[in-house]
Amino acid sequence: MQFFGRLVNTLNSVSNLFSNPFRVKEVAVADYSSSNRVREEGQLILFQNTLHRTWDCVLVNPRNSKSGFRLQAFACGPLAHPPTAR
């Protein structure tokens, strides 16, 4: 019985991994050409997409500056401000 419980937990974890929109995702930096580049620190860039009201934090690939990894996506309301560092 424990085996089936662990199997179900594993399957739930795997399905959550693939359905979570906030996981790390490889992206092309060119995909953000229509977004505002709000802040840049080293290889980290914070983009604001005003049309979709989202904020994306992208880590630029040090070996290929045309690609990167989206670390987080924030959906914001119409009067939202950028996420603050803690």
C-alpha positions as CSV (number, residue, x, y, z in Angstrom):
1,M,0.0,0.0,0.0
2,Q,2.9,2.4,0.7
3,F,4.3,1.7,-2.7
4,F,1.1,2.9,-4.4
5,G,1.0,6.0,-2.2
6,R,4.6,6.9,-3.1
7,L,3.8,6.2,-6.8
8,V,0.8,8.5,-6.7
9,N,2.9,11.2,-5.0
10,T,5.6,10.9,-7.6
11,L,3.2,11.1,-10.5
12,N,1.6,14.2,-8.9
13,S,5.0,15.8,-8.5
14,V,5.9,15.1,-12.1
15,S,2.6,16.5,-13.4
16,N,3.0,19.6,-11.3
17,L,6.5,20.1,-12.7
18,F,5.1,20.2,-16.3
19,S,2.0,22.3,-15.5
20,N,3.8,24.9,-13.3
21,P,4.1,28.2,-15.4
22,F,6.8,29.5,-13.0
23,R,9.4,26.9,-13.7
24,V,12.7,27.7,-15.4
25,K,12.3,27.8,-19.1
26,E,14.8,28.4,-21.9
27,V,13.8,31.4,-24.0
28,A,15.2,33.5,-26.9
29,V,16.1,37.0,-25.8
30,A,14.7,38.2,-29.1
31,D,11.3,37.2,-27.8
32,Y,11.4,40.2,-25.5
33,S,12.1,42.8,-28.2
34,S,8.6,44.3,-27.6
35,S,9.0,44.3,-23.8
36,N,10.4,47.1,-21.7
37,R,13.9,46.4,-20.3
38,V,13.3,47.7,-16.8
39,R,16.5,46.7,-15.0
40,E,19.7,44.9,-15.8
41,E,22.3,43.6,-13.4
42,G,25.1,41.5,-15.0
43,Q,23.4,38.7,-16.8
44,L,20.0,39.2,-15.1
45,I,17.4,41.3,-17.0
46,L,13.9,42.3,-15.8
47,F,11.4,42.7,-18.6
48,Q,8.0,44.3,-18.4
49,N,5.3,43.3,-21.0
50,T,2.7,46.0,-20.7
51,L,0.3,44.4,-23.1
52,H,0.0,41.2,-21.1
53,R,0.8,42.8,-17.8
54,T,3.6,40.4,-17.0
55,W,7.2,40.7,-15.6
56,D,9.8,38.2,-16.6
57,C,13.3,37.8,-15.0
58,V,15.7,36.4,-17.6
59,L,19.2,35.0,-16.9
60,V,21.1,35.5,-20.2
61,N,23.2,32.5,-21.2
62,P,26.9,33.4,-20.8
63,R,27.9,31.2,-23.8
64,N,25.2,32.5,-26.1
65,S,23.8,36.0,-25.5
66,K,20.8,35.3,-27.8
67,S,19.3,32.8,-25.5
68,G,18.5,32.8,-21.8
69,F,16.5,31.2,-19.0
70,R,13.3,32.7,-17.7
71,L,13.5,32.3,-14.0
72,Q,10.2,33.7,-13.0
73,A,7.0,35.1,-14.5
74,F,4.8,37.5,-12.6
75,A,1.3,38.4,-13.6
76,C,0.3,41.9,-12.4
77,G,-2.8,44.0,-12.3
78,P,-3.2,47.2,-14.2
79,L,-1.7,49.4,-11.5
80,A,1.0,47.0,-10.4
81,H,4.6,48.1,-9.7
82,P,7.7,46.0,-10.4
83,P,8.4,43.3,-7.9
84,T,10.8,44.5,-5.2
85,A,13.9,42.7,-4.0
86,R,13.9,41.4,-0.5
